[in-house]
Structures are given as structure tokens and as C-alpha cells.
Amino acid sequence: MVAARPTQFSLGLLGPFRLQKASGERIEIPSKKGIALIAMLAMAEGGERTRGWLQEKLWGQRQHAEGRGSLRRELSNLRKLLNTEREPLLAFERDRVQLRIGLIDIDARGVATSTSLPLRSEFLEGLDIPGEEGFEDWLREQRSELARLSAQRPLVAPLGRSVGGSQPLPSHILDLTQVPPGFAGQQALAVLPFANATGDSNSDYLAEGISEELIERLSCVRWLPVIARSSSFSLSGNEDKVSIGRLLGAKYLVEGRLHRIPGGYVLATTLLDAETNHTIWSHRFVLGADVSGGALEEVASELVAHLEVRIERAEQGRTREKRQSPMSLTDLIWRGRWHLNRLTRTDSEMAEKLFAEALALDPDSPEALIQSTFATAWAIWAQRGSKDRIVDMRKLAQRAMYADPYDGRGYLLCGIAEIWLRHPQAAQTLLQHAISLNPSLAIAHAQLGCSFNLLGKPEQAIQPLRTALRLSAHDPYIFFILNEIALSLDMLGQWSEAIDHADHSLARRPAYWWAHVIKIDALVRSGEIARATAALNELFMVKRDFSTRYLDWIPFLDEKWVARYVESLRAVPTDRPGWFERESKGEGLLA
């Protein structure tokens, strides 16, 4: 028997269009008709269509010669994008064009051919080509046929698990008509259409565009199921919120109103508990007069980051109040996340125990793997873990990546392991991929900045760290971000600003010894020795066993930086002579 040839690409047609290489690298198709052409070939028998058929569907409104030339140019552009691997993806024979579907994992074909895989998102969500009726007819037929096939099959398995042995779908925006309320124990979110309260109908596109961009960005947050636009936008938002939540099967609702102000707009957003109609969080974003696509993306990313934190806290609180034995997989994960965010040794150990129980229930659960890796990472940092422990963490992170290759957190955690193993360049590749999968993943931006610091390039660290700070204003780990900015500024000789950021970090985490060290170095180098002595005494108060051996674990690529911080610590007068030569007793780094 000849072994099946592994696929080189994955093509997501359910939900927003996504085409990726096996490595996870995304292939951007710049034109709508290029996307449509790939989809039409992907769904055709054998992946093959005639040029005439494609021209009629996509350029039917043009003169024959003009349409033929447009098709030729589009195919030429696609060939440059797709035929870069060892085996070309597009093949041409006389008047026929073929997409080599044997090299591609295509989610929509799984619905069409499997007896068990259901439809979870709208086919080619958001794609339309005005004026090309041939394409619109084909698109309606595909959606209708896929919905008919899916309706005859069992509903989806627990969220985050592969179904029928296939890879997870590239989008987890959920379709209300296919998935029952509850989503296998996970609490879903619905974004209602944002209201245009400017009094100018010309701004309708802006309000709708922000809410659509928000849904797209939320689809990158893999632990949070999001109701499809086709379902949530079918409601006006004026109905009773409890009824809307029940109708959509959503625990949380997001609504927004766009107002006009002198010189621009204000977007007022609210997060609601749909079961009680209580407001969980609200925020006002100020937008300029010229709202470009980039500005919308920035607002949507920041809004996603805020929503993640607020919903995570609400879910942790809900799970803590439950008295359920034995706990479900979801309850174990949420309770473990609550303990992990407390950042104490006892809570970290409890989190590891809960995540281990979750993995025992489901060894392939992406969320259990990710949270277990987070817990391992904190234990390593707290105990200045060995290289072998870090390698084990990296293996666990890789399992999470394989379990859900579209979740940026797996790549983030693998990147952190590479940082600690002193492989900053490899870490940056992983972290940048994590950000491409989820632009709102604040900790990935922060770790990217951290990697630049460890490479000795603090000037390149500032921008990703500032982005992380903007996205993570209420994150429990903001003390880490603030101190990394302090480190960048200290390395650049901007000592006053470094001291200020270190103080902000310590205000949130008084026992964070690394922030104390950065502050002391900046004070010494700016000539404020008396303040440096007071800062060192404060460090001794929160870390009684502190020694310069703590610094040996910081994975700078060039050890001169560790030597610099040791030198500054030794230069500070103290009534504890010889303290820097003492061995650390291993109490750990967490408070």
C-alpha cells in the first residue's frame, strides 16, 4: 500500500477565506476574483474547470476579449503566488485550469464528502463581487448545498476538537443554525450590529464596518466562540437583551453606538451579560475625522483585547462560584486559569494540578494543552528552571500548536521557550506568527519586544512593547510589560524614564525582583546613589534571599548585560556586605 501524500496547504472556505502553507505561513490573495477563482476550482470535481466557464462566472459582464485577458492576468498572478513549492499547485492544459486538490486540506470539501463533518461557518463569508451574477448564482448554490448536506448530519463535537480525524476548521465563528446554545459548555459571544447615532446616513458604513472588523478579529481568539455575522446581524439590537442572548445561544453580547464629535467620532461600546442584562464593561474610543482602514483595525484590536480580559475574568468568577463535583473539562480549565493569574506559588501549583486533570479527561484538548503550558512556563520562571524543563515546556507547546494550528497562543508559548533557550531569532519567527494569527494577543507583542531586549536591540523593542501596553491596559501581567519598557529605556541610557516605568511595574507587583534591579541600575548610572541604596533595601525586604545569582538565569544573548547589572548592584553601599556572594535558597521568583 502506498502511503498518502501529506498535504502542503490548507484552504479555509468556511468562514473568511484562508490559504496557508503546511508551515502555517499565510498566503495573501490580493483580489476578490483571485479568491473566488481558487474557491471555484477547489469545489470542482477533480479541482478542474475550463477557462471559458471561469471567464463566464467572473468576467461575464465584459466583452469576450477583455474578459479573456483579465482571466489570463489573474491566473498569471495566482501562478506566482501558488507555484512556489516543489510541486506546483496550479496546472494548465490547453483550455483547462486545475487546482491540485490532492495537495490541499480543504475544509468545505470535508462537509461535502464526509458522513460526519458538519457545517460550522458560512461558505466564503463576506465575499461578494457586485455585478457578476454568474458568480453570485454559483455562490448561492454552494451555500445551499452545503447547508443541506450539513443539516442531515450530527452536530459538532466538543469545540476545539477535530471531528472525524480532520484538522480543525480555520475559523471558529459559529453559525447559530448549526450549533445548539451552550457550544459544548463554552460561553459564546455575539456582536450586535453597531448603531450609527451620528444623524448622518453616510456613516452607516463606518458603524457596520467596525462591528464586522470586530467579528473578524474575535475569530482569532480560539477559546471564545463567536456567533456568525449572518445570525447576530439579523437582529436589530433593539430587542430585549436577555431574549437576544437566548435566541442566539450567547452568554455575552457586545453592542456599540457611533457618535459624531467636533473633529471626529466617538465609539461607545458595552459588554453585557445576556443572562442578567447587567453591564460588565463599557468604554469610549475616540476616532479622528478621517477613519482609515488602519484606524478601524487598531480600534478593533484594542477592543478585542479588552473583551478577552473582561470575559476571562467573568468566566473565572463564574467557575469559582460553582460547586460541582466532578468538574467538567471547561470548569477545570477556568478554575485553573483563575489560580494561575494569582501568581503565587501555591496557586501556580493548584493550576498545574487542575490542568493535569483536564488533560487526563481529554489529552488532545487544545485549551487544556495551552493552559498547562502556561502553568509550566510560570513554574519555570518562578523557580529559574533547568534547560531540560524548558525543553519539556517547548514540547508541550508544540502539542498545543498541532492540536490547533490556528491558535496563536501555542506559537507564543513555543516562542517563550525559545527565548529562554537563548534562541531569540527562532523565538521572533514564532512570535510574529502568533501575532499574525491573533493581532490582539498582547503578550505576544510583549514577548517580541522582550526578545529584542535580549538580543541587545532595545531600540527595536519599544514599538511592540508599546503596542502590548495599549492592548493590555488591564491585563494581570502588565507589570511584565512595564518592566520590559523600563529595561529598553535603561539599556538606551534614558534612566529617568526607566526609573518611572520600573516604579509603575513595582506598583502592580512589589515583589518583582527584576524591576527592582532595573531601577537600581538606572539610579546608579544617573548618580543617585542614596536612592539606589534605598531601592536595594526595598528589594531585600521583598526578596530576603536575593543574590546576584538570580541574574544568571536572564537569557541575554550577550552576557555583558548581566555583568552590567551585577556591577551596578555591587556598587550600591549597604549594611549587608558580601550579600551578592550568597547562594539563592530557591524560594522562587513569585511573591
C-alpha positions as a printed Julia matrix, in Angstrom:
591×3 Matrix{Float64}:
   0.0    0.0     0.0
   1.32   3.44   -0.92
   1.22   5.94    1.93
  -0.97   9.01    1.45
   1.0   12.05    0.4
   0.87  14.79    3.09
  -0.87  18.0     2.13
   1.26  21.09    1.53
  -1.53  23.62    2.03
  -4.74  24.18    4.0
  -7.63  26.07    2.45
 -10.39  27.53    4.59
 -13.58  28.34    2.69
 -15.92  28.06    5.69
 -15.88  31.5     7.26
 -13.43  34.09    5.89
 -11.12  32.81    3.12
  -7.78  31.48    4.38
  -4.98  29.8     2.47
  -1.91  28.61    4.37
   1.19  26.55    3.78
   1.86  23.5     5.96
   4.28  25.66    7.95
   1.38  27.92    8.94
   2.53  30.79    6.7
  -0.49  32.55    5.26
  -0.74  33.22    1.52
  -2.49  36.53    0.91
  -4.6   36.67   -2.26
  -4.94  40.39   -3.09
  -8.04  40.32   -5.33
 -11.6   39.15   -4.7
 -11.71  37.45   -8.08
  -8.49  35.61   -7.3
 -10.1   34.31   -4.11
 -13.26  33.36   -5.99
 -11.25  31.59   -8.68
  -9.41  29.44   -6.13
 -12.68  28.59   -4.38
 -14.4   27.61   -7.63
 -11.56  25.29   -8.59
 -11.37  23.87   -5.05
 -15.04  22.84   -5.13
 -14.99  21.49   -8.69
 -14.71  17.78   -9.41
 -11.03  16.98   -9.61
 -10.3   20.68   -8.97
 -10.7   21.4   -12.7
 -12.65  23.97  -14.76
 -12.45  25.28  -18.3
 -11.21  28.8   -18.92
 -14.5   29.61  -20.62
 -16.52  28.58  -17.59
 -14.35  30.65  -15.23
 -14.49  33.65  -17.54
 -18.29  33.48  -17.76
 -18.69  33.34  -13.98
 -16.18  36.05  -13.05
 -15.97  38.35  -16.1
 -19.35  37.73  -17.69
 -20.18  41.45  -17.88
 -17.18  42.26  -20.09
 -16.52  41.87  -23.77
 -15.19  38.4   -24.59
 -11.66  39.51  -25.49
 -11.43  41.8   -22.47
 -12.7   39.08  -20.13
 -10.25  36.56  -21.57
  -7.35  38.95  -20.97
  -8.5   39.61  -17.38
  -8.67  35.87  -16.67
  -5.2   35.38  -18.13
  -3.75  38.12  -15.92
  -5.47  36.75  -12.8
  -4.17  33.25  -13.45
  -0.68  34.62  -14.04
  -0.78  36.42  -10.68
  -2.04  33.29   -8.91
   0.65  31.16  -10.5
   3.32  33.44   -8.99
   1.73  33.11   -5.54
   0.86  29.41   -5.57
   3.53  27.65   -7.63
   6.43  28.38   -5.3
   6.7   24.94   -3.69
   8.39  21.83   -5.06
   5.09  20.67   -6.56
   3.11  23.45   -8.33
  -0.42  23.99   -7.07
  -1.93  25.33  -10.31
  -1.75  23.33  -13.53
  -2.78  24.39  -17.05
  -3.66  22.27  -20.08
  -4.96  23.98  -23.21
  -8.29  25.5   -22.21
  -8.45  23.87  -18.76
  -7.22  25.06  -15.36
  -6.68  22.69  -12.46
  -6.1   23.23   -8.76
  -4.23  20.19   -7.44
  -6.59  19.46   -4.57
  -4.63  16.37   -3.53
  -2.03  18.76   -2.07
  -4.59  20.77   -0.09
  -6.67  20.16    3.03
  -9.96  21.87    2.06
 -12.48  22.24    4.88
 -15.56  22.72    2.66
 -14.88  19.51    0.74
 -14.95  17.71    4.08
 -18.54  18.85    4.53
 -19.39  17.8     1.01
 -17.84  14.31    1.22
 -17.79  13.25    4.89
 -20.62  11.48    6.63
 -19.83  13.17    9.92
 -18.35  16.65    9.43
 -20.94  19.44    9.92
 -21.0   22.96    8.57
 -19.92  25.49   11.23
 -19.5   28.75    9.31
 -20.87  30.43    6.21
 -19.16  29.42    2.97
 -16.87  32.28    1.78
 -18.19  34.58    4.48
 -18.1   38.25    3.48
 -17.13  37.67   -0.17
 -19.22  39.34   -2.85
 -18.43  40.52   -6.38
 -21.03  43.14   -7.36
 -22.29  42.89  -10.91
 -21.08  39.35  -11.6
 -24.35  37.44  -11.45
 -22.72  34.21  -12.61
 -20.53  34.14   -9.53
 -23.37  35.15   -7.21
 -25.52  32.29   -8.56
 -22.68  29.81   -8.05
 -22.09  31.11   -4.51
 -25.77  30.73   -3.56
 -25.82  27.2    -4.95
 -22.73  26.21   -2.96
 -24.06  27.63    0.29
 -27.44  25.99   -0.2
 -25.96  22.59   -1.0
 -23.51  22.67    1.91
 -26.28  23.69    4.31
 -28.47  20.84    3.02
 -25.71  18.26    3.44
 -24.78  19.55    6.88
 -28.38  19.53    8.14
 -28.53  15.77    7.54
 -25.57  15.09    9.86
 -24.81  15.05   13.58
 -23.86  18.33   15.22
 -20.31  19.32   16.0
 -18.13  17.54   18.56
 -16.86  19.49   21.6
 -15.34  22.76   20.45
 -11.6   22.75   19.82
 -11.56  19.02   18.95
 -11.11  17.74   15.43
 -14.08  15.88   14.0
 -13.8   12.66   12.08
  -9.99  12.84   12.21
  -9.83  16.07   10.18
  -7.88  19.18   11.05
  -9.71  21.93   12.98
 -11.53  24.41   10.75
  -9.57  27.59   10.12
 -12.35  29.78   11.56
 -14.42  29.19   14.64
 -17.06  31.81   14.0
 -20.08  29.67   14.75
 -23.31  29.52   12.81
 -26.39  29.64   15.03
 -28.34  27.38   12.69
 -25.8   24.57   13.07
 -24.7   24.64   16.69
 -27.03  24.49   19.73
 -26.84  27.0    22.6
 -24.04  26.26   25.05
 -21.4   25.3    22.47
 -20.24  22.2    24.33
 -20.02  24.05   27.65
 -18.26  27.16   26.31
 -19.81  30.58   26.72
 -20.35  32.23   23.33
 -20.2   35.91   22.39
 -22.41  37.75   19.9
 -21.57  41.12   18.34
 -24.74  43.05   17.57
 -24.7   45.48   14.63
 -23.26  48.77   15.85
 -25.7   51.69   15.65
 -24.98  54.85   13.69
 -26.03  57.65   16.08
 -24.35  60.44   14.11
 -27.55  61.51   12.34
 -25.76  61.09    9.01
 -26.66  58.02    6.97
 -23.34  58.34    5.14
 -21.71  56.98    8.31
 -23.71  53.73    8.22
 -20.79  52.01    6.5
 -18.46  53.07    9.32
 -20.61  51.66   12.14
 -21.16  48.41   10.27
 -17.52  48.2     9.23
 -16.29  48.44   12.82
 -18.62  45.68   14.01
 -17.66  43.43   11.07
 -13.95  44.04   11.71
 -14.55  43.19   15.37
 -16.14  39.84   14.49
 -13.23  39.02   12.2
 -10.69  39.87   14.91
 -12.62  37.94   17.57
 -12.48  34.87   15.35
  -8.74  34.77   16.15
  -9.46  34.27   19.86
  -9.72  30.5    19.79
 -11.05  29.92   23.31
 -14.03  32.25   22.77
 -16.79  31.03   20.39
 -18.28  33.89   18.35
 -21.73  33.88   16.74
 -21.65  34.3    12.96
 -22.44  37.7    11.48
 -25.32  36.18    9.5
 -27.04  35.35   12.79
 -26.19  38.28   15.05
 -26.74  40.92   12.35
 -30.23  39.55   11.65
 -31.32  41.26   14.9
 -31.69  45.0    15.23
 -30.3   45.23   18.74
 -33.46  46.94   19.96
 -34.96  43.72   21.31
 -34.69  42.7    24.94
 -31.08  41.64   25.53
 -31.98  38.55   27.56
 -34.2   37.39   24.69
 -31.46  38.11   22.15
 -28.97  36.08   24.16
 -31.39  33.18   24.46
 -32.25  33.36   20.76
 -28.6   33.4    19.67
 -27.35  30.99   22.31
 -24.92  33.66   23.56
 -23.83  34.32   27.14
 -22.24  37.67   26.26
 -23.33  40.48   23.94
 -21.34  43.41   22.56
 -23.13  46.48   21.3
 -21.85  49.85   20.16
 -23.01  53.32   19.11
 -21.09  55.69   16.85
 -21.45  59.39   17.75
 -20.14  62.47   15.98
 -17.99  64.95   17.91
 -16.06  68.01   16.74
 -13.09  66.76   14.76
 -14.08  63.12   14.64
 -16.17  60.34   16.18
 -16.69  58.56   19.48
 -17.46  54.85   19.56
 -19.26  53.85   22.77
 -19.08  50.08   23.34
 -20.7   47.9    26.01
 -20.23  44.28   27.05
 -23.37  42.73   28.55
 -24.18  39.54   30.41
 -27.06  38.28   28.29
 -28.49  36.17   31.11
 -28.92  39.08   33.51
 -28.74  42.13   31.19
 -26.06  43.54   33.5
 -23.29  45.67   32.04
 -19.91  44.03   32.58
 -17.78  46.72   30.94
 -18.09  49.84   28.79
 -15.57  52.02   27.02
 -15.42  55.04   24.7
 -12.96  55.12   21.8
 -12.17  58.49   20.2
 -11.64  58.33   16.43
 -10.3   61.0    14.12
 -12.28  62.63   11.33
 -10.59  60.53    8.65
 -11.2   56.96    9.77
  -9.0   54.81    7.55
  -8.87  51.03    7.39
  -5.78  51.04    9.59
  -7.58  53.05   12.28
 -10.5   50.63   12.25
  -8.16  47.68   12.62
  -6.41  49.35   15.56
  -9.7   50.06   17.35
 -10.92  46.51   16.69
  -7.68  45.0    18.02
  -7.82  47.08   21.18
 -11.49  46.26   21.67
 -10.79  42.53   21.3
  -8.04  42.72   23.92
 -10.38  44.47   26.37
 -13.16  41.95   25.75
 -10.81  39.0    26.24
  -9.75  40.23   29.67
 -13.29  41.08   30.82
 -14.87  37.83   29.65
 -11.98  35.8    31.05
 -12.48  37.39   34.46
 -16.24  36.83   34.32
 -15.77  33.16   33.42
 -13.19  32.63   36.15
 -15.57  34.14   38.7
 -18.48  32.04   37.42
 -16.48  28.82   37.7
 -15.17  29.63   41.19
 -18.72  30.06   42.46
 -19.79  26.66   41.14
 -19.75  23.73   43.49
 -19.65  20.89   41.02
 -18.02  17.51   41.56
 -16.58  16.11   39.46
 -15.79  19.24   37.47
 -16.14  19.27   33.69
 -13.23  19.9    31.33
 -14.28  23.54   30.9
 -14.65  24.09   34.65
 -11.22  22.61   35.35
  -9.62  24.91   32.78
 -11.35  28.07   34.0
 -10.64  27.35   37.66
  -7.02  26.65   36.77
  -6.79  29.94   34.89
  -8.07  31.79   37.95
  -5.4   30.23   40.15
  -2.68  30.86   37.57
  -3.49  34.58   37.38
  -2.97  34.98   41.14
   0.77  34.48   40.61
   1.61  32.8    43.89
   3.47  29.54   44.32
   0.51  27.79   45.96
  -1.9   28.96   43.27
   0.53  28.02   40.49
   0.79  24.5    41.88
  -3.0   24.27   42.11
  -3.31  25.48   38.5
  -0.89  22.79   37.29
  -2.92  20.16   39.16
  -6.22  21.32   37.61
  -4.78  21.45   34.09
  -3.33  17.96   34.55
  -6.83  16.75   35.48
  -8.2   18.45   32.35
  -5.61  16.73   30.16
  -6.45  13.41   31.78
 -10.06  13.93   30.67
  -9.02  14.95   27.15
  -5.32  14.63   26.21
  -5.92  16.36   22.85
  -7.84  19.39   24.13
  -6.09  22.47   22.66
  -7.21  24.69   25.55
  -6.04  22.24   28.21
  -2.67  21.91   26.43
  -2.27  25.68   26.14
  -3.17  26.39   29.76
  -0.98  23.55   31.01
   1.92  25.06   29.05
   1.23  28.49   30.56
   1.33  26.94   34.04
   4.6   25.15   33.25
   6.07  28.4    31.93
   5.26  30.26   35.14
   6.72  27.46   37.25
   9.92  27.58   35.19
  10.22  31.36   35.57
   9.4   31.18   39.29
  11.97  28.5    40.0
  14.56  29.51   37.39
  14.0   26.13   35.82
  16.59  23.98   34.09
  17.17  23.68   30.36
  15.58  20.21   30.4
  12.43  21.67   31.96
  12.29  24.36   29.28
  12.68  21.74   26.53
   9.76  19.82   28.06
   7.72  23.03   28.02
   8.57  23.53   24.35
   7.33  20.01   23.55
   4.06  20.72   25.37
   3.67  23.99   23.43
   4.27  22.11   20.16
   1.5   19.67   21.09
  -0.79  22.68   21.52
   0.28  24.02   18.11
  -0.54  20.7    16.44
  -3.87  20.41   18.29
  -5.0   23.81   16.94
  -2.65  25.32   14.35
  -4.8   28.46   14.14
  -4.39  29.43   17.82
  -1.62  31.99   18.21
  -1.06  31.11   21.87
   0.64  27.82   21.02
   3.21  29.64   18.88
   3.57  32.28   21.61
   4.42  29.68   24.23
   6.86  27.9    21.95
   8.45  31.32   21.29
   8.83  31.95   25.03
  10.61  28.61   25.39
  12.98  29.58   22.56
  13.72  32.88   24.3
  14.67  31.05   27.49
  16.81  28.63   25.5
  18.66  31.68   24.12
  17.34  31.29   20.58
  15.86  34.8    20.12
  15.76  34.7    16.32
  13.74  31.46   16.31
  11.55  32.98   19.02
  10.83  36.03   16.89
   9.63  33.91   13.96
   7.18  32.09   16.25
   6.02  35.25   17.98
   5.43  37.08   14.71
   3.34  34.13   13.51
   1.36  34.23   16.75
   0.63  37.92   16.12
  -0.4   37.23   12.52
  -2.94  34.7    13.82
  -4.2   37.0    16.57
  -3.16  40.67   16.3
  -4.78  41.35   19.7
  -2.55  38.88   21.57
  -0.85  41.43   23.8
   1.57  39.06   25.48
   2.94  38.02   22.06
   3.75  41.66   21.26
   5.35  41.96   24.71
   7.47  38.84   24.28
   8.56  40.06   20.85
   9.79  43.24   22.48
  11.48  41.16   25.19
  13.34  39.17   22.52
  14.77  42.38   21.06
  15.96  43.42   24.52
  17.7   40.08   24.99
  19.33  40.47   21.58
  20.75  43.8    22.74
  18.48  45.79   20.39
  16.35  47.83   22.81
  15.52  50.47   20.19
  13.56  47.8    18.28
  11.82  46.58   21.44
   9.93  49.8    22.22
   7.29  49.62   19.47
   5.98  46.07   20.16
   6.09  46.76   23.9
   4.06  49.96   23.47
   1.56  48.01   21.37
   1.3   45.4    24.12
   0.74  48.13   26.7
  -2.08  49.64   24.62
  -3.74  46.27   24.15
  -3.18  45.09   27.71
  -4.11  48.04   29.92
  -5.98  45.78   32.37
  -4.03  42.56   31.96
  -2.8   40.91   35.2
   0.68  40.63   33.64
   1.02  44.31   32.8
   3.85  44.59   35.36
   5.98  42.47   32.99
   5.29  44.76   30.02
   6.05  47.91   32.02
   9.34  46.47   33.23
  10.4   45.4    29.74
   9.86  49.0    28.63
  11.93  50.08   31.65
  14.67  47.65   30.55
  14.66  49.05   27.0
  14.94  52.62   28.29
  17.66  51.66   30.76
  19.7   49.95   28.04
  19.3   53.09   25.9
  20.54  55.35   28.71
  17.17  57.03   29.32
  17.42  56.49   33.06
  14.75  58.86   34.34
  12.11  57.25   32.11
  13.42  53.79   33.03
  13.0   54.52   36.75
   9.48  55.78   36.14
   8.44  52.63   34.26
  10.09  50.36   36.82
   8.16  52.15   39.58
   4.91  51.59   37.65
   5.78  47.91   37.34
   6.53  47.63   41.07
   3.29  49.4    41.97
   1.5   46.45   40.36
   3.91  43.75   41.52
   6.02  44.87   44.53
   7.93  41.58   44.71
   9.04  41.63   41.06
  12.79  41.48   41.68
  13.79  42.15   38.04
  12.02  45.55   38.14
  13.92  46.38   41.33
  17.21  45.53   39.61
  16.42  47.73   36.57
  15.5   50.62   38.85
  18.71  50.23   40.89
  20.87  50.17   37.73
  19.21  53.32   36.38
  19.68  55.09   39.73
  23.35  54.1    39.94
  24.08  55.24   36.39
  22.3   58.56   36.91
  24.41  59.17   40.06
  21.58  58.84   42.61
  23.41  56.5    44.98
  21.32  57.28   48.07
  18.11  56.39   46.22
  19.82  53.27   44.86
  20.63  52.16   48.42
  17.01  52.68   49.45
  15.87  50.7    46.38
  18.25  47.83   47.21
  17.0   47.73   50.8
  13.46  47.58   49.45
  14.49  44.62   47.28
  15.91  42.84   50.32
  12.59  43.37   52.12
  10.53  41.6    49.44
  13.19  39.02   48.5
  15.11  38.13   51.63
  17.35  35.61   49.86
  18.09  37.74   46.79
  21.56  37.35   45.31
  23.21  38.17   42.0
  22.74  34.52   41.06
  19.17  35.44   40.21
  20.58  37.32   37.23
  22.41  34.3    35.81
  19.09  32.95   34.52
  18.19  36.07   32.47
  18.81  34.83   28.87
  20.69  37.77   27.34
  22.5   36.69   24.19
  25.47  38.85   25.19
  26.45  38.21   28.82
  27.87  41.72   29.13
  24.39  42.88   30.1
  24.22  40.5    33.06
  27.71  41.69   34.08
  26.49  45.29   33.88
  23.6   44.71   36.28
  25.79  42.75   38.7
  28.31  45.62   38.63
  25.6   48.16   39.49
  24.27  46.07   42.37
  27.74  45.68   43.85
  28.33  49.43   43.6
  25.46  50.22   45.99
  26.52  50.83   49.62
  24.69  48.52   52.02
  24.91  47.27   55.59
  24.89  43.7    54.24
  28.48  43.25   52.97
  29.1   40.16   50.87
  25.37  39.62   50.23
  25.95  39.19   46.5
  28.06  36.08   47.05
  25.32  34.14   48.82
  23.57  31.24   47.2
  19.88  31.6    46.46
  17.88  29.13   48.55
  15.4   28.64   45.71
  12.34  30.27   47.26
  11.33  31.23   43.73
  10.58  34.45   41.92
   6.86  34.7    42.55
   5.63  36.59   45.58
